[in-house]
Amino acid sequence: MKFIDEFRNAEAAKELGARIRRAAGRAAGKRLRLMEVCGGHTMAIHRFGIPHLLPEEIELLSGPGCPVCVTPTTYVDLAIRLGTAPCGGPEVTLATFGDLYRVPGTDGSLEDAAAGGLDVRVVYSAMDALRIAQENPEREVIFLAIGFETTAPGTAATIREAAAGELHNFRVLSGHKTMPPALRALVDSPEVAVDGFILPGHVSTIIGSEPYEFLAREYGMACCVTGFEPTDVLRGILALVQQVVEERPAVENAYRRVVKRAGNPLAKQIVDEVFEPADGQWRGLGLIAESCLAVRAQWEAHSVEPPDPRIPSAEHEACRCVDVLRGLVRPSDCSLFGKVCLPDSPVGACMVSNEGACAAYYKYGPGRRDDD
């Protein structure tokens, strides 16, 4: 298939693997810890068996790249409360992406709430939620807007559409998060020790590669933006290994067919018009200043106040999802993984989403069942 087959060429992948081994051999026995911060990369790495092509000197870690995984329990809890219509008020419909549907809150998930009678609808976009509001003027429709910079432009455009159409029964509960502040929080953490970042492809199509340059400039961190096919990922890993070995930190772009240094100006303009930076709570990383997107006052008629960012996310005491999101452990290190915590009965958010590290490990890596 055009633009796909060439990036899945087995011989090209083997050659890149060989080049990575040669480059890593120059590290004089040093173990290189590389972290991907995109759930799509996590799934691609394990789906295509990338770790099997790498030398033992290279360790791949998963980071906070799954937007569903880093959404705190406080957000889920608030959404469920909002779904309960106040006495004398209009009936409420919650519109959500499918990945969020089964994420555990403090006392259950949206799926559990729906089983108890809440009107929860799975949608593919913010515009889908807007159409539900248009078709049901007697109901209040609240769109649960989560995701990184990738999905924020769609939410912003939908809020503008709702305002232009004077659609007063449509509101957004913003859970959007931004990646650069999270990366700074990671490298500032004394617990997290990484040599380089495989930077997110989808996020970078919106914001470009420029916002990551502080990582190389201030922290001497090796960085590479790359795509999601096998040779994309391998080219990104090769770039990181070469940067570390040659001690020349930079932000390389191995996804030039999609990502530009300045990103997508129109998408960024729409986001800046509707949203402003705000402090936010991340599962696994805690409170990060100006890491979330809050709806500006101009559009407040179409927004719901998000949960207090100072309240930490409550977690199952035995679940190690928070450690997985910081790259401190592998999913298989959790005592619940593949036993109590399964895709059909997730205990932690990392097992819920297709982009979650635990889901990727379970399906393609350690813990994979022969009958899957």
VOBA-1610 file (N, C-alpha, C; in pm, whole numbers, padded with zeros to 5 digits, always signed):
BEGIN
Met+00086-00119+00000Met+00000+00000+00000Met+00089+00124+00000Lys+00058+00218-00087Lys+00142+00337-00101Lys+00154+00411+00032Phe+00276+00452+00066Phe+00310+00525+00187Phe+00301+00440+00314Ile+00271+00310+00300Ile+00269+00221+00415Ile+00373+00112+00398Asp+00368+00042+00284Asp+00457-00072+00263Asp+00603-00034+00279Glu+00641+00083+00225Glu+00783+00120+00231Glu+00830+00143+00374Phe+00738+00175+00464Phe+00775+00195+00603Phe+00763+00067+00686Arg+00720-00041+00621Arg+00713-00172+00687Arg+00803-00274+00617Asn+00899-00226+00543Asn+00989-00313+00470Asn+01080-00387+00568Ala+01074-00521+00564Ala+01148-00602+00661Ala+01298-00583+00648Glu+01348-00576+00524Glu+01492-00561+00506Glu+01540-00425+00558Ala+01462-00322+00533Ala+01498-00190+00583Ala+01500-00189+00736Ala+01403-00259+00797Ala+01398-00266+00943Ala+01520-00339+00998Lys+01557-00449+00932Lys+01674-00524+00979Lys+01801-00441+00968Glu+01814-00365+00860Glu+01931-00280+00842Glu+01937-00171+00948Leu+01821-00112+00980Leu+01818-00011+01085Leu+01854-00073+01220Gly+01805-00194+01243Gly+01840-00264+01368Gly+01990-00285+01378Ala+02052-00322+01266Ala+02197-00343+01265Ala+02271-00212+01292Arg+02223-00103+01232Arg+02287+00027+01254Arg+02273+00071+01399Ile+02158+00041+01460Ile+02138+00075+01601Ile+02235-00004+01688Arg+02254-00132+01657Arg+02346-00214+01736Arg+02489-00162+01725Arg+02528-00122+01604Arg+02663-00068+01587Arg+02679+00063+01664Ala+02578+00149+01657Ala+02585+00277+01728Ala+02588+00256+01880Ala+02505+00163+01928Ala+02501+00136+02073Ala+02631+00075+02121Gly+02701+00004+02032Gly+02828-00055+02069Gly+02933+00048+02102Arg+02911+00172+02057Arg+03005+00281+02086Arg+02977+00346+02221Ala+02876+00297+02291Ala+02839+00356+02420Ala+02924+00303+02535Ala+03022+00219+02504Ala+03117+00166+02603Ala+03046+00099+02720Gly+02947+00016+02687Gly+02879-00061+02790Gly+02771+00012+02865Lys+02751+00140+02836Lys+02646+00216+02904Lys+02508+00170+02858Arg+02417+00156+02953Arg+02280+00120+02921Arg+02203+00246+02886Leu+02139+00249+02770Leu+02067+00366+02723Leu+01918+00349+02749Arg+01861+00441+02824Arg+01718+00436+02860Arg+01644+00540+02777Leu+01560+00492+02687Leu+01486+00579+02597Leu+01337+00567+02627Met+01271+00680+02636Met+01129+00680+02672Met+01044+00734+02558Glu+00939+00658+02523Glu+00840+00710+02429Glu+00730+00777+02510Val+00685+00892+02463Val+00582+00967+02535Val+00460+00985+02445Cys+00425+00878+02377Cys+00306+00876+02293Cys+00249+00736+02300Gly+00121+00725+02333Gly+00058+00594+02341Gly+00060+00521+02209Gly+00051+00595+02098Gly+00059+00532+01967Gly+00193+00466+01945His+00300+00528+01994His+00432+00468+01984His+00442+00343+02072Thr+00385+00351+02192Thr+00388+00235+02281Thr+00327+00113+02213Met+00210+00133+02154Met+00143+00022+02087Met+00223-00025+01965Ala+00275+00068+01886Ala+00351+00031+01767Ala+00478-00045+01803Ile+00548-00001+01907Ile+00672-00066+01948Ile+00649-00213+01980His+00541-00243+02049His+00516-00382+02087His+00445-00460+01977Arg+00360-00394+01904Arg+00292-00461+01793Arg+00391-00511+01689Phe+00492-00429+01658Phe+00588-00466+01554Phe+00713-00534+01609Gly+00715-00564+01738Gly+00828-00638+01794Gly+00959-00562+01793Ile+00952-00429+01805Ile+01073-00347+01798Ile+01178-00387+01903Pro+01139-00417+02028Pro+01241-00452+02128Pro+01329-00570+02087His+01275-00661+02005His+01352-00779+01964His+01461-00744+01863Leu+01453-00626+01804Leu+01555-00583+01708Leu+01666-00502+01773Leu+01652-00476+01902Leu+01746-00386+01970Leu+01847-00463+02054Pro+01966-00408+02071Pro+02066-00471+02157Pro+02028-00455+02303Glu+02091-00535+02387Glu+02057-00533+02530Glu+02096-00401+02596Glu+02182-00323+02531Glu+02222-00195+02590Glu+02108-00093+02589Ile+02003-00118+02510Ile+01895-00021+02496Ile+01770-00070+02570Glu+01719+00014+02656Glu+01596-00016+02729Glu+01490+00086+02690Leu+01375+00037+02645Leu+01265+00126+02609Leu+01168+00136+02726Leu+01132+00259+02760Leu+01041+00285+02871Leu+00916+00354+02818Ser+00805+00328+02884Ser+00681+00397+02849Ser+00662+00515+02943Gly+00613+00627+02889Gly+00590+00745+02970Gly+00443+00785+02971Pro+00415+00912+03002Pro+00277+00959+03017Pro+00215+00998+02883Gly+00223+00909+02785Gly+00179+00943+02650Gly+00039+00899+02614Cys-00032+00841+02709Cys-00170+00798+02685Cys-00263+00896+02756Pro-00340+00977+02681Pro-00422+01081+02746Pro-00527+01025+02841Val-00581+00909+02808Val-00679+00847+02897Val-00611+00805+03028Cys-00489+00752+03015Cys-00418+00701+03133Cys-00385+00812+03232Val-00351+00931+03183Val-00309+01039+03274Val-00428+01122+03323Thr-00548+01095+03272Thr-00667+01165+03322Thr-00695+01119+03464Pro-00700+01210+03561Pro-00713+01169+03701Pro-00853+01121+03736Thr-00862+01049+03847Thr-00992+00999+03893Thr-01087+01115+03924Thr-01032+01230+03965Thr-01118+01344+03998Thr-01200+01388+03877Tyr-01144+01373+03757Tyr-01216+01410+03635Tyr-01332+01314+03612Val-01306+01185+03625Val-01411+01084+03606Val-01521+01103+03711Asp-01480+01126+03835Asp-01578+01145+03942Asp-01668+01265+03915Leu-01608+01376+03871Leu-01687+01496+03841Leu-01782+01471+03725Ala-01735+01402+03623Ala-01820+01373+03508Ala-01944+01296+03550Ile-01925+01198+03635Ile-02039+01117+03682Ile-02135+01202+03763Arg-02082+01291+03847Arg-02170+01379+03924Arg-02248+01472+03831Leu-02184+01523+03729Leu-02252+01612+03635Leu-02362+01540+03559Gly-02343+01409+03539Gly-02442+01332+03466Gly-02570+01309+03542Thr-02567+01336+03670Thr-02687+01322+03753Thr-02763+01454+03751Ala-02878+01457+03687Ala-02953+01581+03669Ala-02995+01640+03803Pro-02973+01769+03824Pro-03019+01833+03948Pro-03171+01835+03955Cys-03223+01840+04075Cys-03368+01842+04094Cys-03428+01964+04023Gly-03519+01940+03933Gly-03585+02048+03861Gly-03508+02095+03740Gly-03387+02043+03718Gly-03306+02086+03605Gly-03326+01994+03485Pro-03264+02028+03372Pro-03278+01945+03252Pro-03204+01812+03268Glu-03250+01713+03196Glu-03179+01585+03193Glu-03044+01605+03125Val-02945+01530+03169Val-02808+01548+03121Val-02763+01427+03040Thr-02696+01454+02930Thr-02631+01351+02850Thr-02481+01376+02852Leu-02404+01274+02888Leu-02259+01282+02882Leu-02212+01220+02751Ala-02129+01293+02678Ala-02073+01242+02552Ala-01923+01224+02572Thr-01874+01104+02543Thr-01735+01072+02573Thr-01670+00990+02463Phe-01538+01001+02453Phe-01463+00909+02369Phe-01469+00770+02433Gly-01462+00668+02351Gly-01476+00532+02401Gly-01370+00492+02500Asp-01247+00541+02483Asp-01139+00502+02573Asp-01166+00542+02718Leu-01235+00654+02737Leu-01259+00703+02873Leu-01372+00626+02942Tyr-01453+00557+02865Tyr-01576+00496+02914Tyr-01552+00401+03031Arg-01438+00329+03028Arg-01415+00225+03128Arg-01303+00260+03226Val-01255+00384+03222Val-01151+00425+03316Val-01208+00433+03458Pro-01145+00368+03553Pro-01200+00368+03690Pro-01194+00506+03755Gly-01304+00544+03818Gly-01305+00660+03906Gly-01295+00609+04048Thr-01325+00696+04144Thr-01317+00653+04283Thr-01418+00544+04314Asp-01539+00560+04264Asp-01647+00465+04293Asp-01703+00402+04167Gly-01620+00382+04067Gly-01668+00320+03944Gly-01639+00404+03822Ser-01669+00348+03707Ser-01641+00411+03579Ser-01767+00470+03517Leu-01752+00538+03406Leu-01869+00585+03331Leu-01954+00467+03286Glu-01890+00358+03253Glu-01964+00237+03215Glu-02052+00190+03330Asp-01998+00191+03450Asp-02077+00153+03567Asp-02193+00250+03587Ala-02165+00380+03570Ala-02269+00481+03587Ala-02379+00464+03484Ala-02341+00430+03361Ala-02440+00408+03256Ala-02528+00288+03290Ala-02467+00183+03346Ala-02544+00067+03387Ala-02644+00102+03497Gly-02609+00208+03573Gly-02698+00253+03679Gly-02801+00354+03634Gly-02801+00388+03506Gly-02906+00475+03454Gly-02861+00607+03394Leu-02733+00646+03408Leu-02688+00771+03348Leu-02687+00759+03195Asp-02720+00869+03130Asp-02719+00872+02983Asp-02578+00908+02936Val-02501+00805+02901Val-02363+00824+02856Val-02353+00773+02713Arg-02308+00859+02623Arg-02299+00822+02482Arg-02155+00829+02434Val-02112+00727+02363Val-01977+00725+02308Val-01978+00793+02171Val-01887+00888+02154Val-01879+00965+02029Val-01736+00957+01975Tyr-01722+00994+01849Tyr-01590+00992+01785Tyr-01527+01130+01776Ser-01605+01233+01804Ser-01554+01368+01796Ser-01642+01462+01877Ala-01589+01583+01901Ala-01668+01685+01969Ala-01789+01724+01886Met-01774+01725+01753Met-01886+01759+01666Met-02000+01658+01678Asp-01967+01532+01704Asp-02072+01433+01728Asp-02154+01472+01850Ala-02085+01517+01954Ala-02155+01560+02076Ala-02241+01682+02048Leu-02191+01773+01964Leu-02268+01892+01929Leu-02397+01853+01857Arg-02388+01755+01769Arg-02508+01710+01697Arg-02611+01650+01793Ile-02563+01581+01895Ile-02657+01528+01995Ile-02730+01643+02063Ala-02659+01750+02094Ala-02722+01867+02156Ala-02822+01933+02061Gln-02789+01941+01934Gln-02879+02000+01836Gln-03007+01918+01822Glu-02994+01787+01830Glu-03109+01698+01812Glu-03191+01679+01939Asn-03135+01723+02054Asn-03204+01705+02182Asn-03202+01837+02261Pro-03273+01938+02214Pro-03267+02070+02278Pro-03319+02071+02422Glu-03394+01969+02460Glu-03447+01964+02596Glu-03345+01910+02696Arg-03233+01856+02647Arg-03132+01797+02733Arg-03007+01885+02735Glu-02932+01876+02843Glu-02801+01939+02849Glu-02697+01835+02811Val-02616+01866+02713Val-02514+01773+02666Val-02377+01824+02709Ile-02304+01740+02781Ile-02170+01776+02827Ile-02070+01684+02759Phe-01980+01744+02682Phe-01877+01668+02613Phe-01754+01656+02703Leu-01709+01535+02727Leu-01592+01509+02810Leu-01468+01518+02722Ala-01407+01635+02721Ala-01299+01666+02627Ala-01164+01631+02688Ile-01111+01516+02649Ile-00978+01479+02695Ile-00885+01466+02575Gly-00757+01454+02603Gly-00659+01440+02496Gly-00553+01547+02505Phe-00445+01525+02431Phe-00337+01622+02426Phe-00367+01727+02317Glu-00263+01791+02270Glu-00280+01896+02169Glu-00345+01844+02041Thr-00342+01714+02021Thr-00398+01654+01899Thr-00548+01677+01888Thr-00621+01659+01997Thr-00767+01669+01993Thr-00820+01808+02034Ala-00733+01890+02092Ala-00779+02022+02138Ala-00834+02111+02026Pro-00774+02112+01905Pro-00832+02198+01800Pro-00976+02161+01765Gly-01006+02031+01764Gly-01143+01989+01735Gly-01242+02037+01840Thr-01200+02031+01966Thr-01286+02080+02074Thr-01305+02231+02062Ala-01196+02303+02033Ala-01204+02449+02021Ala-01297+02489+01907Ala-01285+02422+01793Ala-01370+02455+01678Ala-01517+02426+01710Thr-01542+02321+01788Thr-01679+02287+01823Thr-01740+02389+01918Ile-01660+02438+02013Ile-01709+02542+02104Ile-01745+02668+02024Arg-01662+02703+01929Arg-01693+02820+01844Arg-01821+02797+01765Glu-01840+02676+01717Glu-01962+02643+01641Glu-02085+02653+01730Ala-02074+02603+01854Ala-02186+02609+01947Ala-02222+02754+01978Ala-02120+02838+01996Ala-02145+02979+02026Ala-02209+03050+01907Ala-02160+03020+01787Ala-02214+03084+01667Ala-02360+03046+01645Gly-02395+02923+01681Gly-02533+02876+01664Gly-02620+02899+01784Glu-02564+02967+01887Glu-02637+02995+02011Glu-02699+02869+02068Leu-02618+02765+02071Leu-02663+02635+02122Leu-02634+02632+02272His-02732+02668+02351His-02710+02688+02493His-02710+02559+02575Asn-02743+02447+02515Asn-02747+02321+02589Asn-02623+02235+02565Phe-02517+02295+02513Phe-02392+02223+02488Phe-02280+02284+02570Arg-02212+02199+02649Arg-02099+02245+02728Arg-01986+02142+02724Val-01868+02189+02758Val-01748+02106+02753Val-01683+02101+02891Leu-01647+01982+02935Leu-01565+01966+03054Leu-01423+01939+03005Ser-01340+02042+03006Ser-01207+02031+02947Ser-01112+01952+03037Gly-01058+01845+02978Gly-00953+01768+03042Gly-00829+01764+02955His-00822+01858+02859His-00709+01862+02766His-00579+01893+02840Lys-00473+01824+02797Lys-00342+01843+02857Lys-00239+01871+02749Thr-00128+01934+02789Thr-00024+01969+02694Thr+00106+01898+02730Met+00177+01852+02629Met+00291+01764+02651Met+00419+01832+02701Pro+00461+01948+02649Pro+00589+02005+02696Pro+00601+02022+02847Pro+00499+02074+02919Pro+00514+02086+03065Pro+00532+01950+03134Ala+00468+01847+03081Ala+00483+01713+03139Ala+00624+01661+03119Leu+00684+01690+03003Leu+00822+01648+02978Leu+00918+01719+03073Arg+00892+01847+03096Arg+00977+01919+03192Arg+00964+01858+03331Ala+00841+01824+03369Ala+00820+01762+03501Ala+00893+01629+03511Leu+00895+01553+03402Leu+00965+01425+03402Leu+01115+01442+03423Val+01176+01531+03346Val+01322+01545+03357Val+01362+01614+03487Asp+01271+01689+03547Asp+01300+01751+03676Asp+01286+01653+03792Ser+01219+01539+03769Ser+01197+01442+03875Ser+01324+01363+03905Pro+01366+01356+04029Pro+01487+01279+04062Pro+01469+01129+04042Glu+01344+01083+04036Glu+01317+00939+04019Glu+01335+00893+03875Val+01311+00983+03783Val+01309+00946+03641Val+01447+00970+03580Ala+01506+00864+03526Ala+01639+00875+03464Ala+01630+00822+03321Val+01628+00913+03225Val+01622+00873+03084Val+01732+00946+03007Asp+01774+00885+02898Asp+01879+00943+02814Asp+01822+01012+02691Gly+01697+00981+02657Gly+01639+01041+02539Gly+01490+01016+02529Phe+01422+01101+02453Phe+01278+01090+02434Phe+01244+01062+02288Ile+01160+00962+02266Ile+01093+00945+02138Ile+00969+01034+02146Leu+00972+01146+02079Leu+00868+01247+02095Leu+00743+01213+02014Pro+00627+01258+02059Pro+00500+01216+02000Pro+00477+01268+01858Gly+00433+01180+01771Gly+00407+01219+01632Gly+00280+01299+01616His+00170+01251+01673His+00041+01317+01654His+00040+01456+01717Val+00088+01466+01840Val+00094+01597+01907Val+00177+01695+01825Ser+00288+01644+01771Ser+00381+01732+01699Ser+00326+01781+01566Thr+00228+01712+01509Thr+00165+01764+01388Thr+00096+01897+01417Ile+00054+01916+01542Ile-00015+02039+01581Ile+00085+02144+01629Ile+00169+02110+01727Ile+00255+02211+01789Ile+00391+02222+01723Gly+00428+02125+01639Gly+00559+02126+01576Gly+00668+02072+01667Ser+00791+02081+01623Ser+00904+02030+01703Ser+00968+02139+01790Glu+00943+02263+01759Glu+01008+02374+01831Glu+00982+02374+01981Pro+00859+02343+02030Pro+00834+02350+02174Pro+00916+02253+02258Tyr+00980+02154+02195Tyr+01061+02059+02271Tyr+01208+02101+02281Glu+01246+02206+02214Glu+01389+02239+02204Glu+01452+02272+02339Phe+01371+02309+02437Phe+01425+02336+02571Phe+01487+02211+02631Leu+01440+02093+02590Leu+01493+01968+02645Leu+01640+01950+02609Ala+01674+01980+02486Ala+01814+01970+02443Ala+01895+02087+02495Arg+01836+02205+02491Arg+01909+02328+02527Arg+01935+02337+02677Glu+01833+02307+02759Glu+01846+02324+02903Glu+01890+02198+02977Tyr+01853+02082+02922Tyr+01879+01957+02995Tyr+01977+01864+02923Gly+02020+01901+02802Gly+02110+01813+02729Gly+02049+01680+02693Met+01917+01680+02668Met+01842+01557+02642Met+01836+01527+02492Ala+01862+01403+02456Ala+01846+01360+02317Ala+01698+01345+02287Cys+01654+01397+02172Cys+01512+01395+02137Cys+01494+01370+01988Cys+01386+01298+01954Cys+01354+01278+01813Cys+01205+01259+01797Val+01145+01338+01708Val+01005+01321+01670Val+01001+01215+01560Thr+00912+01118+01574Thr+00904+01016+01470Thr+00762+00967+01454Gly+00742+00887+01347Gly+00610+00834+01315Gly+00585+00699+01380Phe+00492+00623+01322Phe+00440+00506+01392Phe+00461+00373+01319Glu+00522+00378+01204Glu+00553+00254+01134Glu+00687+00201+01184Pro+00718+00072+01159Pro+00840+00013+01215Pro+00967+00090+01182Thr+00983+00127+01054Thr+01106+00198+01019Thr+01107+00340+01076Asp+00990+00399+01095Asp+00982+00530+01162Asp+01042+00520+01302Val+00993+00423+01378Val+01035+00408+01517Val+01184+00376+01525Leu+01229+00286+01438Leu+01371+00249+01439Leu+01461+00366+01401Arg+01417+00449+01304Arg+01496+00568+01269Arg+01504+00664+01389Gly+01395+00675+01462Gly+01396+00761+01580Gly+01492+00710+01686Ile+01491+00579+01710Ile+01581+00520+01809Ile+01726+00537+01765Leu+01754+00516+01638Leu+01890+00535+01587Leu+01937+00678+01610Ala+01851+00774+01581Ala+01887+00915+01601Ala+01921+00942+01747Leu+01843+00885+01839Leu+01867+00907+01982Leu+02000+00845+02026Val+02024+00724+01982Val+02149+00656+02021Val+02269+00735+01969Gln+02261+00781+01845Gln+02372+00859+01789Gln+02393+00988+01865Gln+02284+01056+01904Gln+02297+01179+01981Gln+02366+01154+02114Val+02324+01046+02183Val+02381+01017+02315Val+02530+00982+02303Val+02561+00894+02209Val+02699+00849+02193Val+02791+00964+02153Glu+02741+01051+02066Glu+02822+01161+02015Glu+02812+01287+02101Glu+02730+01279+02207Glu+02712+01390+02301Glu+02674+01519+02229Arg+02572+01508+02145Arg+02523+01626+02072Arg+02370+01630+02081Pro+02317+01664+02198Pro+02171+01667+02216Pro+02104+01762+02119Ala+01990+01718+02067Ala+01916+01799+01971Ala+01773+01749+01967Val+01689+01821+01894Val+01553+01775+01864Val+01550+01746+01714Glu+01565+01619+01679Glu+01562+01580+01538Glu+01419+01549+01497Asn+01391+01566+01371Asn+01258+01539+01317Asn+01269+01429+01212Ala+01230+01307+01251Ala+01231+01194+01159Ala+01092+01168+01103Tyr+01005+01267+01115Tyr+00866+01252+01068Tyr+00831+01374+00983Arg+00924+01410+00895Arg+00910+01534+00818Arg+00793+01530+00720Arg+00747+01412+00684Arg+00634+01406+00591Arg+00505+01458+00655Val+00507+01474+00785Val+00388+01522+00857Val+00418+01641+00947Val+00532+01640+01015Val+00562+01738+01119Val+00656+01848+01068Lys+00620+01972+01096Lys+00704+02088+01066Lys+00750+02150+01198Arg+00860+02225+01192Arg+00911+02286+01315Arg+00808+02377+01381Ala+00733+02452+01301Ala+00635+02547+01355Ala+00497+02485+01376Gly+00479+02359+01336Gly+00351+02294+01355Gly+00245+02342+01258Asn+00121+02338+01302Asn+00006+02377+01222Asn-00045+02513+01274Pro-00013+02622+01207Pro-00049+02755+01259Pro-00198+02774+01280Leu-00281+02724+01189Leu-00426+02743+01203Leu-00479+02669+01324Ala-00434+02545+01343Ala-00481+02468+01458Ala-00438+02536+01588Lys-00316+02584+01593Lys-00268+02651+01715Lys-00345+02780+01741Gln-00380+02850+01636Gln-00455+02975+01650Gln-00594+02948+01709Ile-00660+02844+01662Ile-00793+02810+01713Ile-00786+02773+01861Val-00685+02693+01896Val-00669+02652+02035Val-00642+02773+02124Asp-00553+02861+02081Asp-00521+02980+02161Asp-00640+03074+02175Glu-00728+03076+02077Glu-00845+03163+02083Glu-00944+03115+02189Val-00959+02985+02202Val-01063+02929+02290Val-01008+02888+02426Phe-00883+02845+02431Phe-00826+02792+02557Phe-00713+02880+02608Glu-00686+02865+02738Glu-00570+02928+02800Glu-00504+02826+02893Pro-00372+02838+02917Pro-00304+02743+03004Pro-00358+02748+03147Ala-00361+02631+03211Ala-00408+02623+03349Ala-00333+02509+03419Asp-00323+02521+03551Asp-00262+02414+03628Asp-00349+02289+03617Gly-00287+02173+03621Gly-00366+02051+03607Gly-00305+01933+03681Gln-00392+01842+03719Gln-00354+01719+03787Gln-00337+01608+03684Trp-00225+01537+03690Trp-00196+01424+03602Trp-00185+01297+03685Arg-00252+01193+03640Arg-00230+01064+03705Arg-00082+01026+03686Gly-00014+00996+03793Gly+00125+00954+03785Gly+00225+01066+03803Leu+00190+01187+03760Leu+00284+01299+03767Leu+00240+01406+03867Gly+00116+01400+03912Gly+00069+01497+04009Gly+00033+01631+03947Leu+00043+01736+04027Leu+00007+01871+03982Leu+00121+01931+03900Ile+00089+01974+03778Ile+00188+02037+03691Ile+00134+02174+03649Ala+00212+02275+03674Ala+00169+02412+03644Ala+00150+02432+03494Glu+00041+02498+03459Glu+00010+02538+03321Glu+00026+02423+03221Ser-00020+02306+03261Ser-00008+02188+03175Ser-00141+02146+03115Cys-00247+02218+03148Cys-00380+02185+03097Cys-00438+02304+03022Leu-00549+02281+02955Leu-00615+02385+02877Leu-00753+02412+02936Ala-00773+02533+02984Ala-00902+02576+03037Ala-00971+02666+02936Val-01103+02658+02928Val-01180+02740+02836Val-01175+02886+02883Arg-01144+02976+02791Arg-01136+03118+02825Arg-01273+03173+02865Ala-01270+03282+02940Ala-01393+03342+02993Ala-01491+03379+02881Gln-01439+03416+02767Gln-01525+03454+02654Gln-01621+03343+02614Trp-01580+03218+02640Trp-01659+03103+02597Trp-01718+03026+02714Glu-01722+03087+02833Glu-01759+03013+02953Glu-01903+02960+02951Ala-01988+03017+02866Ala-02125+02965+02856Ala-02127+02823+02803His-02018+02783+02741His-02011+02648+02685His-01907+02562+02755Ser-01879+02593+02881Ser-01782+02515+02956Ser-01834+02479+03094Val-01773+02377+03151Val-01801+02335+03288Val-01671+02350+03365Glu-01677+02402+03486Glu-01555+02418+03566Glu-01494+02282+03595Pro-01368+02261+03563Pro-01302+02132+03585Pro-01277+02107+03733Pro-01235+01986+03768Pro-01208+01957+03910Pro-01091+02039+03962Asp-01087+02059+04092Asp-00979+02133+04157Asp-00847+02060+04130Pro-00752+02124+04063Pro-00627+02056+04029Pro-00541+02021+04150Arg-00571+02081+04265Arg-00492+02051+04385Arg-00528+01918+04447Ile-00642+01861+04408Ile-00684+01733+04464Ile-00617+01620+04386Pro-00538+01536+04452Pro-00467+01430+04380Pro-00561+01321+04332Ser-00513+01246+04234Ser-00589+01134+04180Ser-00580+01016+04275Ala-00696+00964+04317Ala-00698+00849+04408Ala-00675+00721+04327Glu-00584+00636+04371Glu-00548+00517+04297Glu-00568+00391+04381His-00592+00280+04312His-00596+00150+04377His-00460+00124+04440Glu-00457+00086+04566Glu-00329+00079+04639Glu-00232-00023+04582Ala-00283-00127+04515Ala-00193-00229+04460Ala-00158-00206+04314Cys-00228-00113+04249Cys-00205-00087+04106Cys-00083+00002+04089Arg+00004-00033+03993Arg+00128+00043+03971Arg+00123+00128+03844Cys+00003+00160+03800Cys-00013+00242+03681Cys+00064+00373+03693Val+00062+00434+03812Val+00130+00562+03830Val+00280+00549+03810Asp+00336+00433+03844Asp+00480+00409+03825Asp+00511+00377+03680Val+00418+00308+03613Val+00434+00279+03470Val+00439+00409+03391Leu+00356+00505+03427Leu+00347+00631+03354Leu+00472+00717+03369Arg+00554+00688+03469Arg+00679+00761+03487Arg+00799+00680+03441Gly+00774+00562+03385Gly+00883+00479+03337Gly+00963+00414+03447Leu+00908+00405+03569Leu+00981+00348+03681Leu+00974+00196+03683Val+00866+00141+03630Val+00849-00004+03624Val+00787-00042+03491Arg+00799-00169+03458Arg+00729-00222+03343Arg+00591-00272+03388Pro+00495-00276+03299Pro+00363-00327+03339Pro+00368-00464+03406Ser+00455-00551+03355Ser+00463-00687+03409Ser+00521-00690+03550Asp+00576-00578+03599Asp+00626-00573+03736Asp+00512-00557+03837Cys+00395-00521+03790Cys+00279-00503+03879Cys+00220-00640+03913Ser+00193-00663+04039Ser+00140-00793+04083Ser-00001-00820+04030Leu-00071-00714+03986Leu-00207-00732+03934Leu-00209-00762+03784Phe-00100-00731+03716Phe-00095-00739+03571Phe-00121-00882+03520Gly-00219-00894+03430Gly-00248-01022+03369Gly-00315-01123+03460Lys-00341-01082+03584Lys-00405-01172+03681Lys-00539-01113+03724Val-00531-01009+03804Val-00652-00938+03845Val-00687-00829+03744Cys-00583-00761+03695Cys-00602-00650+03600Cys-00591-00702+03457Leu-00703-00706+03387Leu-00713-00759+03252Leu-00790-00660+03165Pro-00775-00667+03033Pro-00851-00575+02947Pro-01002-00579+02970Asp-01055-00696+03003Asp-01199-00707+03027Asp-01239-00660+03166Ser-01142-00653+03256Ser-01170-00608+03393Ser-01052-00526+03444Pro-01030-00407+03388Pro-00913-00327+03424Pro-00922-00270+03566Val-00811-00276+03635Val-00801-00212+03766Val-00745-00071+03751Gly-00647-00059+03662Gly-00584+00070+03638Gly-00609+00122+03499Ala-00595+00253+03481Ala-00624+00316+03352Ala-00530+00269+03242Cys-00409+00227+03277Cys-00312+00185+03176Cys-00353+00056+03104Met-00450-00016+03160Met-00499-00138+03096Met-00625-00111+03015Val-00681+00010+03025Val-00808+00039+02960Val-00790+00075+02814Ser-00710+00177+02790Ser-00698+00232+02655Ser-00610+00145+02566Asn-00639+00146+02437Asn-00553+00077+02341Asn-00414+00137+02338Glu-00400+00263+02386Glu-00270+00329+02389Glu-00200+00314+02523Gly-00262+00243+02616Gly-00201+00225+02747Gly-00088+00124+02743Ala+00016+00149+02823Ala+00131+00059+02823Ala+00093-00082+02869Cys+00007-00092+02969Cys-00031-00225+03018Cys-00111-00302+02912Ala-00198-00232+02841Ala-00275-00297+02734Ala-00181-00345+02624Ala-00080-00264+02590Ala+00016-00301+02485Ala+00099-00422+02528Tyr+00147-00420+02652Tyr+00225-00534+02702Tyr+00140-00661+02705Tyr+00016-00647+02747Tyr-00070-00765+02759Tyr-00098-00826+02622Lys-00120-00740+02524Lys-00157-00790+02391Lys-00038-00839+02311Tyr+00076-00769+02321Tyr+00188-00799+02235Tyr+00317-00839+02307Gly+00326-00809+02436Gly+00453-00833+02504Gly+00439-00931+02617Pro+00515-00910+02727Pro+00505-00997+02843Pro+00362-01006+02893Gly+00314-01127+02917Gly+00177-01146+02960Gly+00084-01182+02848Arg+00135-01182+02724Arg+00051-01216+02610Arg+00006-01361+02619Arg-00122-01384+02592Arg-00175-01521+02595Arg-00166-01583+02456Asp-00141-01712+02452Asp-00126-01782+02325Asp-00252-01778+02241Asp-00367-01766+02307Asp-00492-01768+02231Asp-00539-01629+02191Asp-00461-01526+02220Asp-00501-01389+02180Asp-00479-01367+02032
//
